[in-house]
Amino acid sequence: MTTLQNKRIVMGITGGIAAYKTIELIRLLRKVGAEVRVVLTPAAAEFVTPLTLQAISGNPVSQSLLDPQAELAMGHIELAKWAELVVIAPASADFIARLNVGMANDLLSTLCLAISAPILLAPAMNQRMYAQSVTQQNIHALRQRGMQFIGPNAGEQACGDVGYGRMSEPHEIFTAIENHFTVSQDLVGLNVVITAGPTQEAIDPVRYISNHSSGKMGFALAESFVQRGANVTLISGPVNLPTPAKVKRLDVLSAQQMWQVALESAVKNHLFIACAAVADYRVAEIAEQKIKKSGDEMQLRLIKNPDIVSDVGHLTEHRPFTVGFAAETQQVAQYAQDKLVRKKLDMICANDVSNGQVFGQDNNALTLYWAKGSIALPETSKAKLAQQVVNKIIERYHAK
């Protein structure tokens, strides 16, 4: 019997071009024995037909709150009692807004208001709509109420825009559903601090030095830990990512700010994971006013930033189990193992970024090293990779 065998899942579909992907998601769920009931909003019916969804799900499709036959038996209440999980994919900006304020003006929103089962949303919308502060406020409010989110991903959209707003792929949502039913709460009481994203080193009031880190790997690790019950503090540089539910987020800009917050947090936690891409150097003298263009060349004097993970690794009191990350373009194993020893780390996660296909991407591959061993984790989604990394960190943490 598979994890999802006989699990009762309501699949809500709202209006959006990504609705066609949900057909594949339903097929994946049915293939492993899950029971799927589809609820279609009026707008969604313009993109996918009830007949198609009925054929794929093996059940009648529910569409109208005012269907006399269905509501004779209070259909929306029966669905609410039946479901073990509600998945809304795609979840449009309009539906997210209505869900946040508690509206019940169609079958799906009424169902969500009546249900006690968890709700997982996969947002899909134009990148400008997703970036709007009101949309972000709605998502944040729903997260605070315990609703789960997956995505959205970045990339080219149907309208031609490029940015965050693409619905997560069916296999990614399937994995999130699988994790919902399988992840145990075995890390309750464990305190974890994770650094993520880039840092920005100011040149003047309008310019800075930074790198291409998106923060996705660090945020995926935070989500994996919190799903298993850990208390997670996420120290993040400037990124365009939503905070995972139940994660305490501390925002910083510069390497020095991250160093200060990280050292203060590290001694209060059992695990310290340095996933951020911290700038090695900063500008020695930051101009108070914008530097005006003059001449063909400009010289900047750079000074070394503190090495955050090394300083944590060398703590003599209240030192946490310390994990570093190394992004290398050559001699990956040699450089990673050198850092493991030199910085007194318990583990280091190394990846080859020579092809330029890691920063900002949704997939990654890592090789983990510790004092007397290593393991290669092949390329997969960062969400799935994070789960594998967490498993190995916990294994080594308990061994030590």
N, C-alpha and C positions, 0 to 999 in steps of 0.2 A: 504494500500500500504506500502510495506517495504522500508527501507532506500535505498536498492540497486535495487529496481524495475526499470527496463528499463535503468539502468546505462550501458554505453557502455565501455566495458573493453577489451583491447587487452591483451591476455595472451601469453607472450613470453617464450619459453622453450629452454634452451640450453643443451649441452651434459653433462650428469651426471646421476649416478644411482638414485639420488633423483627425477628424472623426473617422476617416477611412482606416487609420492605423489601429483603431480600437477593434476592428474586425479580426485582425491578426492576434491581438491580445486575448480576445475571447476564445479564439481557436486554441491558443497555447494553454489556457486554463482548462478548457474542455478535454484536451488531450491527456491531461494528468488526472482527470476524474472530478474536477471541481463542478459544483452546481452553479450556474450563472443565470441570473434574471436581469434583463436589460430594461432600463428606464430611459426613455428618449424625450428630450425637450422638443417643443415645436420647431425651434430653429435647427436642432440637430437633424430632424427629419428631412430638411432640405439638402443635407449632405450624404446621409446614408438611409437606406430604406428599411422599414420595419420587417419586410419579408426577408431581406438578407440576414438581418440580425436574428430573426426567429430561426432561420435555417442553421445558422452557425451555433447559436446558444442551445437550441433544442427546446426552447420555452417560448410562450407568447411574449410579445414585447408590450410593455406598459407605456402609454403615452399621455393619457389625459387624466387630469384630476377629476374631471366631470364626466367620466365614463360611467353611465348608469349601471351597467352590468358588473363592472369591477367594484364600484363603490357600494353596491348592494351589500357586499360583505366587508365594507370598509377596507378596500384594497390597499391603500397606502399604509394603513396601520398594520395590516397583515404582513406586508413586505418589510416593514420596520421590525416586526417581531421575528421574521424569518431570517434576516441577514445576520451573518457573523462579521461581515466587513462590507463597507460601501466604497467603491472605487469610482471616482469621477474623472474620466479621461475622454476627450479633453475637458478641462475646466476653464471656461472662458472668463474674461475679466468681468463681464456682466454677472455671471453666476457667482463668482467669488464675492463680488460686492453685495449681491442679494443674500448670500449665505451669511455674510458677516453681520448684517443688520437684522437677520432673523425673518426675512420675508418668506411667505408660503403661497406664492401666486402661480405655481405650477406643480406638477406631481413630484418632480425631483426635489425641489426646495422644501416642499411639505414633508416628504419622506425624511430628509436630513434633519428637519426640526423635530420629528417624532421619534427618531431612532436613538438607541443607546449604544449601538455597535460603533466601533471606530470608523473614521472617514479618512480615506487617502485621496488626495487631489493631485492631478498631473496638469499643471497650468499650460495653456497654449494660447498665444495671442501675439499681435504685432509687438516688436521690440520697444517701440515708443510707449505703447499702452502698458507693457510690463514695467517699464522704468518710471512711470508716473508715480509720484509720491502717494497718491490716494490708493493705488493698487498695492504698493508695498505696505501701506498701513493696514489694508484689509488682510493681506497675507499674514502680516505679523500678528494681528489680532486673532486670527484663526489658529495660528501656531500656539499662541498663548492659551487658547482654549483646548489644546491637546490634539488638534487635527494634524495629520501627517501630510507632508508634501514630497513629491519627487520631481526634480527639474524646476524650471525648464532648462533645456540645453541651448547653447549658442550655435549660430550657423545661419545659412541663407534661408529666408522665409519665402512663402508663396508669393508675397507681394514684391519680392526682390530685395527687401531690406536684409541687413545682416546684423545679428545681435542676439541677446537672450530673449527667448519667447517660443522656441521650437518645443513641441511636446516631447518628452522622453520617449525613446524607442520602446516598442512593445516588450522586447526582452528585458529591458531595464525595469519597466513597471512590473513585469512578471516576477522578477527577482525581488523587488520590494514587497510584493504580496507574499511571496514565499517566505521572506525574512520575517514578516509580520507574524506568521503562524509558527515559526521555528525558533526565533531568537530567544534564548533563555535569559533570565535576569540573574546571571551568575556573578555580576560585578558590582552588585549593590554594596555600597560602603567604600568602594575604591575611588580615590580622588586623583584626577588626571588633569594635567595642564598641557595644552598643545599650542605651539606657535604656527601661524599660517600666513601665506601671502607674501608680497614684497614689502620692502621699506622704501621710503622716499627721502632722499638726502638733498636738502634745499641748496640751491645755488644763489638765488635771489628770491624776492616775494612771488615770482611767477614761474620759475624754472626749478627743476630738480633732476637728480640722477636716480634711476630705478632699474627694474628688470621686468621680464615678461611673465613672472609668476602670477597665476590666476587665483591661487589659494584653494583650488578644488580638492587637492589631495588632503590637505589639513582639515578642511571642512568635512570631507568624507570620513576621515578618522574620528573626528569629534562625534559625528552622527552614529558611527558604528559602536563607539564606546557607550554613548548615552542610551542606545537601544538595548544594551545589555545591563543597564542599571547603574552605570558609573556616574559619578559627579564630575562634570567636565567644565573646565575653564578654557576658553579659546581666546588666545591673544592674537589679534588679527591686524595685519597691515591693511592698506586701502585696497579693497576688493569689491566686486559687484556681485556678492553672493548673499542669499538669505541665511540668517542664523538658524541652525538646526534647533528644533524644539527641545526645551529643557537644558539647553547649553547656555552657560554664562559667558557672554562675549565682552572682551575688553579691546577697544580700538586704539591703535597707535599709528604714528606716521613714520618716525625715524628709527634707525637702529638703536640709538641711545635710549629712546623711549621704550622700545621693546626690551632692551637689556634690563632696564630698571624694573619694569613690570614683571618680566620673566623671573628675575632673581628673587623678587618679593614673593612671587607665587610658588616657585619651585619648592621652597622649604616647607610649604604647607600641603604638599601633594605626594602621593606614592609614586606616580609616574610623571616624567617630564619628556615630552616629545617635541623636538625642534624640527618642524617641517617647513618653517618659513624660509624664504630665499632672502636672507639678510644681506644688505650691501656691505662689502668688505671695507669700503673706504667712504669717507664723507668729505665735503669741502671744508678746508681749514678756516676760511673766513667767508661767512655768508653776507652777501651785499644787502644793505638795508633798503636800497631802492633798486628798481629794475635796471639791469646792466644794459646800457645802450650799445647798439652795434657800431663798432669802429674798427676799421682795419680788417685784414683777411684772416687773422689768427687771434685766438684768445687762450690764455693759459690759466688753468685752475690748479691750485695746490691742494692735494688730497692727503688726509691723515687717516690712519687705521681706526676702524670701529672696534669696539669690544667684541670678543668672540663669545656669544651667549652660551652656546651648548658646552663649550670648553669650560667656561666659568662655573656652570652648573655641575659638570662632570668632576671638577676639582674641589667641590664643596667638601668640607671635613665634618660638618654637622648638619643633620637633617637632610642628607643628600638623597634625592629620589632616584629610582631606577631611571637611567638616562638613555634616551634614544635619539640619534642624530640622523640627518638625511644628507646625502651627498649627490649633487648633480654634476657629472663629469662628462667631458668630451673625449677623453683618451685615458688609457690605462686605469679603467674604472676600478677594478678589483684592487690594484696596488694602492691607489690613492685612498680608497675607502678604508682599507685595512690599516693604513698609516694613520688616518684620522681616528679610527676606533681606539688605537693605542695611545696616540699623542694627546687626545682630548679626554681620555679616561672614560669612554662610553661603555655602556653595557651592550649596546647593539647599534648598528648603523644600517640604513636602508639606502642603497646606491642605485642610481639609474643613469643610463647613457643618454645624454641630450644632444649628441653630436649631429643627429639628423634634424634637429629643430622641431620635432613632432611631439614634444611632451608638454611644454608650457602652454596652458590654455586649452589643452585637448581633454577629451572625456575618457581616454584610455591611457594606460601606462603599464610598464613592467618594472619590477624591482628585483634586486638581489640583496638579501639580508645577510649580514655578517655579525658574528659574535666571537668570543674568545677562542672557542674550539669548534666552530662550525659555521655553516652557511647554507642558504637555501635560495634557489632561483624561483621567482614567482612570474610566470609568463604573462604576456600582455592580456589585459582584460579591462573592463570598465573600472574607473577609479573607485566606484562604490563597492564593487566586488573585491577589488584588490585591497581596499581598506579593511574589509572583514578578515581577509587572510593575514594581513599584517597584524591586526589586533590579536588574532589567535596565536600567532607566533610570539608576540610581545608578552602576552599573558603566560604562555608556556615557559618562556625564559625567566620571567619575573618570579613565578612560583618556584622554578628550579633554583634560583639564586636565594 
